[in-house]
């Protein structure tokens, strides 16, 4: 086979695998599309939509799964289930979800913060970005007089959220598979 064709096929397979990665984790359409759209936004350089899609995917996956732990059926309402917070993460951990997979790579004190009033990093980032607070991402490298913000200032956090989302969905997919194993009859 021609080297160019081999390269093309290899690249096409890799792109396809990335495109269906979240679909293959068994999280359900009510969850996996947030992650899939996050990847699409990230590839297009749409860093704010990528961040919010990944964060919403994490939140939706937690809320849907915690509802299904006690009642393994399609979730029809998330009423009574809090949005992404330390409280929700603790509730999910009590149900056996691997919430430690949501810690940021350099995050110190995830466990201590989770048990306190101090938000863990994913909760803090979610609250800031989803409420329009981009102040921590303002670039001041040229000095205060030249401070600026562009969506590219969120590139690193978008890439980090992508990696966390991949790790999280694999772990959550395994949890869900074990949870629902034997319940289907």
Buried (B, 14 or more C-beta within 10 A) or exposed (E): EEEEEEEEEEEEEEEEEEEEBBBEBBBBEBBBBBBBBBBBBBEEEBBBBBBBBBBBBBBBBBBBBBBBBEEEEEBEEBEEBBBBBBEBBEBBEEBEBBBBBBBBEEBEEBEEBBEEEEBBBBBBBBBBBBEEEBEEBEEEEEEEEEEEEEBEBBBEBBBBBBEBBBBBBBBBBEBBEEBEEEEEE
